[in-house]
Amino acid sequence: MRKMGTTIILIGCIVIFCYSIFAGGAKIGVNYGMDGSDLPTAGQVVTLMKNNNFGKMKIFQANRDVLRAFANNGIDVIVGVGNSELQLISSSQDAANGWVNDNIRPLYPATNIKYIAVGNQVLTSTTYGSYLVPAMTNIQTAIENANLQNNIKVSTTHSSGVTNGFPPSKGVFRDEVKDTMRSLLQFLSHHGSPFMANIYPYFSYIGNKAYISLDYALFRSTCTVVEDEGRSYINLFDALVDTLLSAMEDLGYANIPLIVTESGWPSGGADVATIDNARVYNNNLIRHVLSNAGTPKRPGTSIETYIFALFNENRKAGDETERHFGLFYPNQQSVYSVNFTP
């Protein structure tokens, strides 16, 4: 009995350790976009992030000047591979090796690069989907050639729109992405990489106002809104995360860690895109993430989360709201008050 008890304790410790690799400690992350005029220098951004207790940063494409600025600052980094680069990298191991040799090897470990995100929301369209898994595979091989596979994990980011199903326990991947997603999940599981998801209650709310309350989207509900197989949901963020977890489980991958690589709320450009709603959402998001409450499907596990975005970016394409997701103006003044500490 003592031997069995020791084994159970050891297994429990291993499970906790595996989740802790991706939990990322008690600091929030942020997306550092650069589609704006008069943005601060990378060095100023490092100071701004440290002054506000950010512990993690994601950039959408490799920028060596930015990555050098983040050297020796204790900030974890996700580096993106642009969608337009996927076709070449998917068809050429030399191109993948070159990308890693140019953008990762000269900078790591001084810059603490933890993940490479190969493409951004690739499966929301058919343009680059066929290149995704081959590109990830070639980048993984390049990382292994550099002997960095134990330090830097390769993944890709997804919109929550890759799923269907309600309530969360009924989440499945859409038919048109299911085959690619099966191959992708096999890759993540084999290499110990996390699933990366962009979770936006804002977009779910504005597309379904007849069925979703604003309080549920803003973390303001105080009682159960959705009851699902004994799990109680009081906020839309958890429901969206668990829908993705159910979809992974449906394909046989129930234990892959999940990182929220984007979440935020715009402060202008539409009727519910107000400074007050953005302030409420991001403060409640940070409080929820740093509480380590997890979600009803994975309670008590920290969700590594990156707010979108650091700055309002006036050159971003799309709806007016796209230019108002920032926590700060380009002059580094806060758009609204946010508490970034537990």
C-alpha positions in Angstrom: 0.0 0.0 0.0 2.8 2.4 0.8 4.4 1.7 -2.6 1.1 2.3 -4.4 0.6 5.6 -2.4 4.0 6.8 -3.3 3.3 6.0 -7.0 0.1 8.0 -6.9 1.8 10.9 -5.2 4.5 10.8 -7.9 2.0 10.7 -10.7 0.2 13.7 -9.2 3.4 15.6 -8.9 4.2 14.9 -12.6 0.8 16.1 -13.7 1.1 19.3 -11.6 4.6 19.9 -13.0 3.5 19.5 -16.6 0.7 22.1 -16.1 3.1 24.4 -14.3 5.4 24.5 -17.3 2.7 26.4 -19.1 1.1 28.2 -16.2 3.7 31.0 -16.4 3.5 32.3 -12.8 1.6 35.2 -11.5 2.1 37.7 -14.3 0.0 38.7 -17.2 1.1 38.8 -20.8 0.4 41.3 -23.6 0.5 41.5 -27.4 2.9 44.1 -28.7 1.6 45.1 -32.1 3.4 47.7 -34.3 0.7 48.9 -36.7 0.7 52.4 -35.3 2.2 55.8 -35.8 4.6 57.4 -33.2 4.9 54.2 -31.1 7.6 54.2 -28.4 11.0 52.6 -29.1 11.4 49.0 -28.2 13.6 50.0 -25.2 10.8 52.3 -23.9 8.3 49.4 -24.3 10.5 47.2 -22.2 10.5 49.8 -19.4 6.7 50.3 -19.7 6.1 46.6 -19.5 8.3 46.1 -16.5 6.8 49.2 -14.7 3.4 47.6 -15.1 4.3 44.1 -14.0 3.9 42.4 -17.4 5.9 39.1 -17.5 5.2 38.0 -21.0 5.0 39.5 -24.5 3.9 38.3 -27.9 4.9 39.8 -31.2 3.3 38.7 -34.5 6.5 38.6 -36.6 10.1 38.3 -35.8 11.7 41.7 -35.3 15.4 41.4 -34.3 15.6 44.9 -32.9 12.6 44.3 -30.7 13.9 40.9 -29.6 17.3 42.3 -28.7 15.7 45.1 -26.6 14.0 42.3 -24.5 17.3 40.6 -23.7 18.1 40.1 -20.1 14.9 41.6 -18.8 13.1 38.5 -17.4 10.2 38.8 -19.8 9.0 35.6 -21.6 8.5 36.0 -25.4 6.3 34.4 -28.1 7.6 35.1 -31.6 5.3 34.8 -34.5 6.0 33.5 -38.0 3.9 35.6 -40.4 1.2 33.9 -42.5 2.8 35.1 -45.7 6.0 33.2 -44.8 4.2 29.8 -44.4 4.2 28.7 -48.0 8.0 29.0 -48.4 8.8 27.5 -44.9 6.4 24.6 -45.5 8.1 23.6 -48.7 11.8 24.2 -47.7 13.6 22.9 -44.7 16.4 25.3 -45.6 14.0 28.2 -45.3 12.9 27.0 -41.9 16.5 26.6 -40.8 17.3 30.1 -42.1 14.3 31.6 -40.2 15.5 30.0 -36.9 19.1 30.8 -37.6 18.3 34.4 -38.3 15.6 35.1 -35.6 16.1 32.7 -32.7 19.7 31.3 -32.4 21.5 34.7 -32.2 19.0 36.0 -29.6 18.3 33.1 -27.3 18.8 32.6 -24.3 19.5 36.3 -23.6 16.0 37.0 -24.9 13.8 34.4 -23.2 11.9 33.0 -26.2 9.5 30.4 -25.0 7.3 29.7 -28.0 7.2 30.2 -31.7 3.7 30.8 -33.1 3.7 29.6 -36.7 1.0 31.7 -38.3 -1.9 33.5 -36.8 -5.5 32.2 -37.0 -4.5 30.4 -40.2 -7.5 28.1 -40.2 -10.1 30.9 -40.3 -9.6 31.0 -44.1 -8.4 28.6 -46.8 -5.5 30.8 -48.0 -2.7 29.2 -45.9 -4.3 26.2 -44.3 -2.5 23.6 -46.4 0.9 25.1 -45.5 0.3 25.2 -41.7 1.3 21.7 -40.3 4.2 21.3 -42.8 5.5 24.7 -41.8 5.2 23.8 -38.1 7.0 20.6 -38.8 9.9 22.3 -40.6 10.3 24.9 -37.9 10.3 22.1 -35.3 13.0 20.3 -37.2 15.0 23.6 -37.3 14.6 24.0 -33.6 15.8 20.5 -33.1 18.8 21.1 -35.3 19.6 24.0 -33.0 19.2 21.7 -30.0 16.5 24.0 -28.5 13.6 21.7 -28.6 13.5 21.4 -24.8 13.4 25.1 -24.3 11.3 26.5 -27.2 8.0 25.0 -28.1 6.3 25.3 -31.6 2.6 26.0 -32.0 0.1 28.2 -33.8 -2.8 30.4 -32.8 -6.4 29.8 -33.4 -9.6 31.8 -33.4 -12.4 30.3 -31.2 -14.3 30.3 -34.5 -12.7 27.0 -35.4 -15.3 25.3 -33.2 -19.0 24.7 -33.1 -21.3 23.6 -30.3 -23.2 24.7 -27.3 -23.0 24.2 -24.3 -19.2 24.0 -23.9 -19.3 20.2 -23.4 -20.6 19.8 -26.9 -17.7 21.7 -28.5 -16.3 20.2 -31.7 -14.0 21.5 -34.4 -15.7 22.6 -37.6 -15.9 20.0 -40.3 -13.7 22.0 -42.7 -10.8 22.2 -40.3 -11.1 18.9 -38.5 -8.6 16.9 -40.6 -6.0 19.6 -40.3 -6.7 20.0 -36.6 -6.3 16.3 -36.0 -2.8 16.4 -37.5 -2.0 19.6 -35.6 -3.1 18.1 -32.3 -1.0 15.0 -32.9 2.0 17.4 -33.5 1.4 19.3 -30.3 1.0 16.2 -28.2 4.1 14.6 -29.6 6.3 17.6 -29.0 4.8 18.7 -25.7 3.5 22.0 -27.1 0.5 24.0 -26.0 -2.7 24.7 -28.0 -2.9 28.5 -28.5 -6.3 30.2 -28.7 -7.5 33.8 -29.2 -10.5 34.2 -27.0 -12.7 37.3 -27.5 -16.0 37.4 -25.6 -16.5 40.8 -27.2 -16.9 39.3 -30.7 -19.1 36.5 -29.4 -21.3 39.0 -27.7 -21.8 41.4 -30.6 -22.6 38.5 -32.9 -25.2 37.0 -30.5 -26.7 39.9 -28.5 -30.1 38.2 -28.4 -28.6 35.2 -26.5 -25.6 36.6 -24.6 -25.8 39.2 -21.9 -23.2 42.0 -21.6 -22.7 41.1 -17.9 -21.8 37.5 -18.9 -19.3 38.8 -21.5 -17.7 41.3 -19.0 -17.3 38.8 -16.1 -20.0 40.7 -14.2 -22.5 37.9 -13.7 -22.8 36.8 -10.1 -24.7 33.6 -10.6 -24.8 30.6 -13.0 -25.7 31.6 -16.6 -25.0 28.2 -18.2 -25.3 24.8 -16.5 -23.5 22.1 -18.4 -23.1 18.5 -17.1 -22.6 19.7 -13.5 -20.3 22.6 -14.5 -21.5 26.1 -13.8 -20.5 29.0 -16.1 -20.7 32.6 -14.9 -18.5 34.1 -17.6 -18.3 33.7 -21.3 -14.4 33.6 -21.3 -14.5 30.2 -19.5 -17.2 28.9 -21.7 -15.2 29.7 -24.9 -12.1 28.1 -23.4 -13.9 25.0 -22.4 -15.6 24.7 -25.8 -12.1 24.4 -27.3 -11.0 21.9 -24.7 -14.1 19.8 -25.5 -13.3 20.0 -29.2 -9.7 18.7 -28.5 -11.1 16.0 -26.3 -13.5 15.0 -29.1 -10.5 14.2 -31.3 -8.8 12.3 -28.5 -6.5 15.0 -27.0 -7.9 15.8 -23.6 -4.6 16.8 -21.9 -2.9 19.3 -24.2 -2.3 22.6 -22.2 -4.0 25.7 -23.6 -2.6 29.2 -23.7 -4.8 32.2 -24.4 -2.6 34.2 -26.8 -5.1 37.0 -27.3 -8.0 38.5 -25.3 -9.3 42.0 -24.9 -12.1 44.5 -25.4 -12.1 47.6 -27.6 -12.5 51.0 -26.0 -14.0 52.8 -29.0 -15.5 52.4 -32.4 -18.9 50.7 -31.6 -21.7 51.0 -29.1 -20.4 48.6 -26.5 -16.8 49.4 -27.3 -16.4 51.9 -24.6 -13.6 52.9 -22.2 -15.7 51.7 -19.3 -16.5 48.3 -20.7 -12.8 47.8 -21.8 -11.7 48.7 -18.3 -14.2 46.3 -16.7 -13.3 43.5 -19.0 -9.6 43.6 -18.8 -9.5 44.2 -15.0 -11.8 41.3 -14.5 -9.9 39.1 -17.0 -6.6 39.8 -15.2 -8.2 39.1 -11.8 -9.6 35.8 -13.0 -6.4 34.6 -14.7 -4.2 35.5 -11.8 -6.6 33.8 -9.3 -5.6 30.5 -10.8 -9.2 29.5 -10.6 -9.0 27.9 -14.0 -12.2 27.0 -15.9 -15.0 24.6 -14.9 -13.4 22.0 -17.2 -9.9 22.5 -15.8 -10.4 24.0 -12.3 -7.4 25.1 -10.3 -5.0 25.4 -13.2 -3.5 28.7 -14.3 -4.3 29.9 -17.8 -1.4 31.7 -19.4 -3.0 34.7 -21.0 -1.9 37.6 -23.2 -4.0 40.8 -23.4 -4.6 42.3 -26.8 -3.1 44.8 -27.0 -0.4 47.0 -25.6 -1.1 50.1 -27.7 -3.9 51.6 -29.7 -2.7 51.1 -33.3 -4.0 53.7 -35.8 -2.8 51.9 -38.9 -4.6 48.6 -38.3 -7.0 47.5 -41.0 -10.6 46.5 -40.5 -13.4 47.9 -38.4 -12.8 51.0 -36.3 -12.8 48.9 -33.1 -9.5 47.3 -34.3 -7.7 50.5 -33.7 -8.9 50.8 -30.1 -7.9 47.6 -28.3 -4.8 49.2 -26.6 -4.2 49.5 -22.9 -2.0 52.5 -23.7 -1.9 55.4 -26.1 1.3 55.7 -28.2 2.5 58.4 -25.7 2.5 55.6 -23.0 -0.5 57.2 -21.2 -3.1 54.7 -20.0 -6.3 54.5 -21.9 -8.0 53.5 -18.6 -6.9 52.3 -15.2 -5.8 48.6 -15.0 -4.4 46.6 -12.1 -1.8 44.2 -13.5 -0.9 42.6 -10.2 -2.6 39.7 -8.4 
